[in-house]
Amino acid sequence: MRHGHELLRLELFFSLNNGKFKSVERGEKFMSKYQFLDKRVPIADDNISIVQDLSKCKNCTLCRRACAIDAGVFDYYDLTTNGDVPICINCGQCVVSCPFDSLNERSELDGVKAAIQDPEKVVVFQTAPAVRVGLGEEFGMPAGTFVQGKMITALRKLGGDYVLDTNFGADMTIMEEASELIERVINGNGQLPQYTSCCPAWVKFAETFYPELIPHLSTAKSPIAMQAATEKTYFAKKNNIDPNKIVSVCVTPCTAKKAEIRRPEMNSSAGYWNEEEMRDSDYSITVRELARWIREAGLDFANLEDGKFDPLMGEASGGGIIFANTGGVMESAMRSAYKFVTKDEVPANLIRFDAIRGFENSREADVQIGDKVLHVAAIHGTGNFRKFYEHMKETGTHYDFIEVMACPGGCIGGGGMPRHKLPQVKAAKESRIASLYERDKLKPIKAPQDNPEIQVLYNEFYDAPLSEKAHHMLHTEGFIDRSSDLGPNGACTPETCPTSVANLKKAQQ
């Protein structure tokens, strides 16, 4: 029998009883169904991104630290008053930190394999930028090894009909997000600062703990979301494919993408074709899932020849490549915004935006664009965002544009990336970051609007950034206030949270 964690409450609280909240009298003991709350993070059985095998857990506390400190989630809500329902932003930092295989992503490989076996289906893979600098680590290669060509070949050998580059989707995101920023800053249409919205874990974090920021979030969808919607519309039409036959699979460093692709608003293609059941993305698999699949298939990954992405949505700018790095979205957006406003070539200080690059918790800089000076910042780790936001409120500092990535290092540190032993974690992340910056350096095209494939797409389909079609396909109004998930007492802090380590110890004395 699974015993819960007892906690003596000193005031009235509520517990969930048969789907309803009931009052519990002062002095009664709270019994959580989750064990060892001082040592491990609670994961709900129906978590869409993460599964937990408690038989393998050694109570090492690493997952708890990842959730409470890096993510800033556990210890900031009260299980004793919200019905004993764990809050999860699906970032997977608990997963990637687990050394005992107790925590893993919820696998979607069976669904992808079934689609490949179905002769009626056309399986289209898209691969996020971080995947190509992480996948090799699963096969004994040094951290950061660039394996884009081998990754493409592996996906074709596994049965993919098309392999496209999510970096192209990143270019699309910047076309829209930079244009939105110009509307807000230059034309005064929208609230400032504008926050990035391409990280689904950050979006859910803001929806839950900082709903007042929802009007500040960019309406631009993430690269994966934009890419998928365009796959089942423009790409399908250009290749004479029945969109109902397309199975869109994203390969990503991110466990939160499993939740993002299932958000109700991620169905732009359904509206375009008037197909109610159509989803933009059908499956999301992590780097670790892909590696397991490659091994199961018996592919000799290290010796695979280098393949190439399919045309039409397979070419990207350097700005698209660096999306995976903390500060990369900001850097790419500044390149495009500068070109949009001034019509001039991007200056060297924005092609290598050193002020915003680096592994500090947050960085900020001033950027001159035309006659405007934009104050911008980049933060990685939602736990770090809490500190940044409190400081911003205390000082009254004005920002125009803020990038937030939930995972330390950005997507290169995502919950679906290869695991490393604790001493090597930071070095591995830094190697991945350096590898992507090196590819950016080698790319002749730096800004998304100079990408010929992007130009063709907009000329033939979207017309222009922020056009009516772009608004319907590439933007969202689906952000929602999730603060009610916190329960009647709302958010708390480690000092006031009954299930923080310190307060659990006090309750047990």
Number of C-alpha atoms within 10 A of each C-alpha: 3 6 11 14 16 20 21 17 17 13 10 12 22 21 22 15 10 7 8 9 16 14 12 16 13 12 12 15 15 20 17 20 14 20 17 17 20 18 17 23 25 23 18 16 9 8 16 19 24 24 18 20 12 13 7 12 16 13 16 13 18 20 25 26 21 25 26 20 16 22 29 24 24 28 23 22 28 27 25 24 24 22 22 20 22 20 21 24 25 27 31 31 29 26 28 24 24 24 18 13 15 17 23 21 25 18 20 17 17 9 13 20 15 11 20 19 12 11 9 11 17 21 22 23 27 28 29 28 26 33 30 26 25 31 28 24 22 19 14 9 14 15 24 25 17 23 20 23 15 22 27 27 19 24 22 16 14 16 17 21 17 17 25 24 30 32 30 30 31 32 33 29 30 31 25 26 30 24 21 22 27 19 14 18 20 14 10 11 12 16 16 19 22 25 26 26 25 25 24 24 27 26 25 25 24 23 20 23 23 17 18 11 17 19 16 18 21 25 23 28 27 27 24 31 28 26 29 31 24 24 25 28 21 19 18 16 13 10 9 9 14 13 22 17 16 22 26 25 23 28 26 31 32 32 32 29 29 26 19 24 22 17 13 10 15 24 22 26 25 20 14 16 13 10 14 11 10 20 25 27 28 19 21 30 24 31 27 25 23 21 20 14 17 19 14 9 12 9 14 12 19 13 8 16 12 13 16 16 19 14 12 18 23 18 21 26 26 26 29 30 28 28 30 28 30 33 31 26 28 27 27 30 30 27 27 27 24 22 19 18 15 12 11 10 12 18 12 9 12 20 18 16 19 13 16 23 20 16 19 14 18 21 20 17 15 15 17 11 18 14 9 12 13 17 17 22 23 27 27 28 26 28 21 21 22 15 13 16 12 11 12 13 10 9 9 9 9 13 18 18 26 22 25 27 31 34 27 26 25 26 30 32 33 29 31 29 28 25 21 18 11 12 8 11 15 16 14 22 25 18 18 28 28 16 20 26 22 15 14 20 14 11 14 11 16 23 27 28 20 16 18 14 20 23 16 13 18 17 11 11 14 21 15 17 20 19 14 12 15 19 16 15 24 29 23 16 14 11 18 13 17 15 17 13 17 22 21 15 14 16 20 16 15 17 13 15 20 26 24 22 17 14 17 19 13 12 15 9 6
